[in-house]
Amino acid sequence: MNWDDYKNRFYHFAKYDNKDDNYIDSCLNYAEKLFLKDIPVIYDVTHFSKLVGYKEAYIMKVSNSQGSFYREFKIPKKKKGEYRDIYEPLPNLKNIQRWILDEILNKLKPSPYSKAFRVGYSIKDNAKYHRNQKKLLNLDIKDYFKSIGYKKVYNFFRSLGYSKHVSVVLANVCTLDDELPQGAPTSPMLSNLITQRLDLRIAKFASKNKIRYTRYADDLTFSGDFEEGIVINFVRKVLLSDGFLINEQKTRVRKQNQQQEVTGIVVNEKLQASKKYRKSLRQKIYYIKRYGLEDHISKIEFDNKIRYLYHLLGTANFILNVNPNDEEAKEYFNYLKQLLFQYKLKKLDQEVE
């Protein structure tokens, strides 16, 4: 449907409903901006409830009391003893968030410098842009999702053309305790779109100084021949002006004679998973082969054999995704697949008995 068709149909039904010309003109002026962006026209909360298929009362309840509609759990971080808080929306809220993601957010384009949370992009796409460079600088945005609060999300929806009331509800549905919840399907793409202006400001500076720049979620990477202090100071000011901070503990500079790593991938010459990552998998496979899976799992205090094997398969698969010619990773991947099949079969036999 093109805009003229939409306008004519709206006029016809509005007149049938005895609406006056001022009302019709007001609605169409509002709708046109959204329609031309190829995102849904949402006139009010009642209209939104019909679009997503949930009662208005439910949506208002979510909007006014988000905490009741999430379940919280923790997952371990890479650093031993540290955990990440995950807030998973309950099924109905998750469905509404998926509608917002599919119908609004995924129809908008993040900056070309952002490589995360996008269909057809991976950490490999982020890494290969920085291959074989004189110097590599990695910066990290501190508490990335937590730094994107209700106000930023509300202003984002307003900037698209949604009314104040609709933007309030959309922002409330997508935030929890004044931040983007890790676990909500809308959070990754919202973070990408909201930091678009930040990307463009940094990219303009980088381009002017002949520096390569990409961002993968909260990881900012710069490569080329430059003075890192100047770059860090500039980025710090840009982030601060947008309500973000650099995580100083994760700032890293590497030269060509050192191992240069971008989001877990070594980029000195050929792309490859880091030596530490490959060594860790090699060590685990060695222990499994020498002592058996049960003994190895009891020593590392992991409670589920099959889940652990899937975890190791994911590790091997990551190494192969980065470098498909890694023969050692191929061998481990096939070995783990066979082992997983045996344990699944064993579990099935036990259940039958």
N, C-alpha and C positions, 0 to 999 in steps of 0.2 A: 504494500500500500504506500503510495506517495503522499506528500503533505496535502496536496489539493483534495485527494480522496478523503483523507482523514478529516480535513476541515469541513467538507461538504456533508459527510456523515454526521459529524458532531453537530453541525448547524441544524440538520434535519431532525435529529433526536431531541436536541435542546428545545427547538420550537414546538415539537410534539409535546414536550413536558412543560410548555408555557413559560419558558425562560425568556427574559427580555434581551435586547441586542447588547446592552452594556455588560450583562453577565456573560454572554457568548463571546464577546470581544475580549473580555478579561481572561476567560479560560483559554481561548485560542492563543493569545499573546504569551501566556504562561507555557502552554503546551508546545509551541513552535520550537523554542530553544532546546527542549528535551528531545523532541521528535527528530530534529535535524542532527542531533548527536547520536541517534540510533539507540537511545536508552529509553526505558519505559516512562511514559507520562503517568505521574502519580499526583492526583489532585488533592487528596486528603487521606487520613488514616482509614476511613471507611473504604475508599477505593483501593488502598494498599492491601487491606484485609481480603478483599475479593480477588486481587491479583495473586496473592500468595496462598489463598485457600484456607485461611485460619480466621477465627472470629475476632472482631475488633477488640472485644473485651480481653481476649488472651494476649493480643499484641500490646495493649496498654499495660497489662499486668507485667509482661516482660520488660517493657520500656521503663516502668516505674520501680521494678524490683528485680534487677537482672541476676543477682546472686542466687536466687532460689532456682534458677534454671540451668545451673552448671554443676558438674561433679568434678572434684579436684583430686588429682593424683600426682605422684612425683616420678620422674625418670632420672636415672643417673647421668651426670655429665661426664665428659672425658676425664676431668680431674677427679681422682679417687676421693670418695667421701662427700662429694658435692652433688646436689640434685636440682633438677629444673622443675618448677611448678607448672603443671599442665591443667588447664581448665576446659573440660570438654562440655559443649552445650548439650542439653538433653535433646532427644530426637526431634521434637516439634520445632524448637528454636533452631536446631541445626538445619532443618529443612528450609526455614525462612532465610537463614543466612546463606544457604546454597543458592536460593533464588536471587538474592541480592548479588552474590558472586557471579552467577551465570548471566543474569539479565542486565546488570549494571556494570560491575567492575571489570569483567572479562571483555567487555565491548570497548573499553578504553585502553589506550596505549601508554605504558610506562616509558620512561626515558630509555633511549637505546643503550645507555651505559649500565643499566640494571639488568643483570643476568639471572637473578633468582626468581622462583615462583612464576615462571612463564612457560607456557606450552612450547615444546621444541627447543628449550634451552636447558643446559646442565652446568655443573661446576666445571666441566671440561671446556665448555665454550668460554667461561670466564677466565680459565687458566691459560688457554692457548694464545690469547691476545698478548700475554706478557712473556712469551718464550724468548730465551736467549737475549736478555737485555742487560745493559751495563750495571744497573742498580734496580733493586726492588724494594718498595716501601709498602708495608701492610699496616693499616690503621683499623681500629674497631670502634664502632659506636656503642657506648655504654648503655645497657638496659634499653635496647632498641625499641621493642614493642611497648615497654612500660613508659617510654618517653612520648609515645603517641597517644594522647589522651582524648577525652570527649570533645574538647574545643576544636582540636585539629580535625577530627573526623566530621564534626558538625560543619565547620568551615569548608571542608572538602565537598560535602553534599550540596551546600549552598552555592559553591562555585560552579557546580554542574547545572544549576538553575532550579533546584527544588525549593519549594516554599520553606519558610521558617519552621512551621509545624511538622511538615514531612521530614525535614532534615533533623529535627530533634528526635523523632521516633527512629529514623534510620541510624542515627549516631548512637542512641541508647541500645538498640538491638545489636549493634556491632562492638560495643565496649562493655567492660566490666571493671568496676571500681576505678573509673577514670583512666583506663589503659586498654590497649588491644590485648585480649586474652590469647595466650598461646594455646591453641587447640581449636579455636573457632575457624571455620573455613574461610571467612572473610578477612582475617587479620593479615595474612601474607600479602595479598594483592592490595589491600588498603595501604599497608606500609609502603609498598612500591610506588603507588600513585601519589601518596601524600609527600614523599621525599623527592618527587620529580624535580621541583624547583631547585632543591639542594643539589641534585645531580648536575643540572644544567649550569649552575654557578661554578661548581668545582670543575666541570668539564671545560668550560670556557677558559678558566685559568690554566688548566692542564694543556689545552690545545695551544694557547698563546706561548707556553714555555716548552712546547714539543715533548710533552710527557703523555704517556698512555695512562688512561684511567678507566676502571670499571668498578662496579659495586655489586657484591653478592650478599643480599640482605644487609647485615650490619658490618660486613667486611669490605673495606675500601682498599683498592690496590692501585699503586702507581709504579710505573716502570720507565726506564730511559736513563738519560744522563742529566742529573739535577742535584741541587743542594737540598737535602731532606729537611733541614731546619726551616727553610722558607716555606716548603710545602706544608709541613706540619702546622706551622703558625697560621697560615692562610686557612687551612681546613678547620682548625680549631675555632677560628673566628666565625666562619660560615656555619658550622654546626651550632655554635653557641647562639647565633642570631635566630636559629630555627628551633631552639629549645633542646638541643642535643649536646652530649659531651663525648670527648674521646676517652676510651678506656686506655689510660696511659700504660697499664701493665701489659697490654697486648701489642703495643707499638713495636715494630720490628723492621730493621733495615738489613738487607743482604746484598753483597756485591757478587760479581761473576765467579769469583774463586770460592764462594760459599754456597751452601745448598739454598737455592731460592725456591720458596714454596708459596703457592696460591691456593687457598681453600683445600689444603691437604694434598695438592698435586705439585710435584717437583717440575720446574719449568726451565732449568738451566739450558738444556739442549732439546732432548726429546721429553715428551710428557710422560710422567711416571708417578705412581703412588710413592709416598715417602719411604725411605729406607726403614725408618722406625715402624711404620705401618706394616710393611712386608715382613719385617723381622718378627713382629708380634704374632702374625698369622703362622709363620714358619715354626715358631716356638710352640704354639698351641697344637699344631698338627703333630709335631714331634712327640709331645707328651701324650696325646691320644693314641698314637701308634705304639708307643713304648709301654704305657701303663694301662691303656684302655680308657674308654670314655667315662665309665662310672667313677673310676678312681680319680681321673682328672677333674671331673665336675665336683666331686666331694671336696677336693682340695681348694677349689676356687669358690666354693659355696654358692653354686648356681643351682636353682631348684628344679629346672626343667630341661631334660636332655634334648628333646626335639626343638624347643625354642632356641637353645644354645647352638645347635647345628644350623638352624636357619640364620642365626646371627653370624656364624663363621662363613656360611655360604654368601651372605650379603657382603662380607669383607672381601672374599675372593672375587666376587662379581664386580665390586668397585675397582679392584686392581686391574681386572680384565677390561673394564669399561674405559679406563684411562689408557691402558696399553694392551690391546688385544693380542699382541705377540708374546706376552709374558708366559713362557712355557711352564714355569714353576706354579704360577697361579692357576693355569689350566689343569695341571695335575691335581692340585688341591681341590679345585672346584669339582672335578669328576669324583674324587675320593669321597668328598663330603656328601655329594648327591647319593652315592652308593650307600654310604653309612646311614644317611637319613632314611633311605628306602628300607634298609634292614630294620631300623628301630621302629619305623611306622608299622611294618609287618609284624614285628614282635609285639607291639602294643595291641594290634588288632587281634592277634592270637590270644593274648591274655584276656581281652574283653569277651571273646567268644567262649573261653573256658569259664 
